[in-house]
């Protein structure tokens, strides 16, 4: 295997690991939201967490961004540190219910 192919395989593996870490963080957030009575649907094509509002309106898409440091939503205008899952769930629960 040449060095170029090896570098490509390494990049693919790192990309897959990054997606897996984002999905894990979103699963933690989903569980924290469930404890607050807010349903979220994990999407595997992103990864993302889809939260449908109880009132009519656009759903909220939550992503892990900024190198894994933040949960972000509303076109990344709103965000909360990913290290504070419970705080993020509290902010999001209030956001989707308002």
C-alpha positions in Angstrom: 0.0 0.0 0.0 1.4 3.4 -1.0 1.5 6.4 1.4 -1.3 8.2 -0.5 -3.7 5.3 -0.1 -2.7 4.9 3.5 -3.4 8.6 4.2 -6.8 8.3 2.5 -7.7 5.3 4.7 -6.6 7.2 7.8 -8.7 10.2 6.9 -11.7 8.0 6.3 -11.2 6.2 9.7 -10.9 9.6 11.5 -14.0 10.9 9.7 -16.0 7.8 10.8 -14.8 8.2 14.4 -15.8 11.9 14.4 -19.3 11.0 13.2 -19.5 8.3 15.9 -18.5 10.7 18.6 -21.1 13.2 17.4 -23.8 10.5 17.4 -22.9 9.5 21.0 -23.2 13.1 22.2 -26.6 13.5 20.5 -27.8 10.2 22.1 -26.8 11.6 25.5 -28.8 14.8 24.7 -31.8 12.7 23.5 -31.9 10.9 26.8 -31.6 14.1 28.8 -34.5 15.6 26.8 -36.6 12.5 27.3 -36.3 13.0 31.1 -37.9 16.4 30.5 -40.7 15.0 28.4 -39.2 16.2 25.0 -39.0 13.6 22.3 -36.1 13.7 19.9 -35.4 11.5 16.9 -31.8 10.5 16.2 -31.0 10.8 12.5 -28.2 8.6 11.1 -27.9 10.5 7.9 -26.3 13.5 9.6 -25.8 12.8 12.5 -28.5 15.1 13.9 -31.3 15.1 16.5 -34.7 16.1 15.2 -37.1 17.6 17.7 -40.6 18.2 16.7 -42.4 21.0 18.5 -45.7 20.3 20.3 -47.2 23.4 18.7 -47.3 23.9 15.0 -44.0 25.1 13.6 -40.8 24.1 12.1 -38.9 21.2 13.8 -35.6 21.9 15.5 -32.5 20.3 14.2 -29.7 19.9 16.7 -26.1 19.2 15.6 -22.8 18.8 17.3 -20.5 21.5 15.9 -17.4 23.6 16.5 -15.2 20.5 16.6 -17.5 18.7 19.0 -17.5 21.4 21.6 -21.1 22.6 21.2 -24.6 21.5 20.5 -26.0 23.9 18.0 -29.4 24.7 16.5 -31.3 27.4 14.7 -28.7 27.6 11.9 -25.9 27.6 14.6 -27.2 30.9 16.0 -28.0 29.1 19.2 -25.6 26.8 20.9 -24.7 25.2 24.3 -21.5 23.5 25.4 -21.6 19.7 24.7 -19.9 19.1 28.0 -23.1 20.3 29.8 -25.7 17.8 28.5 -28.2 18.5 31.2 -27.9 22.3 30.7 -28.3 21.9 27.0 -31.4 19.7 27.5 -32.9 22.3 29.8 -32.2 25.2 27.3 -33.6 23.1 24.4 -36.7 22.0 26.2 -37.5 25.6 27.0 -36.7 26.6 23.4 -39.0 24.0 21.7 -41.8 24.7 24.1 -41.8 28.4 23.6 
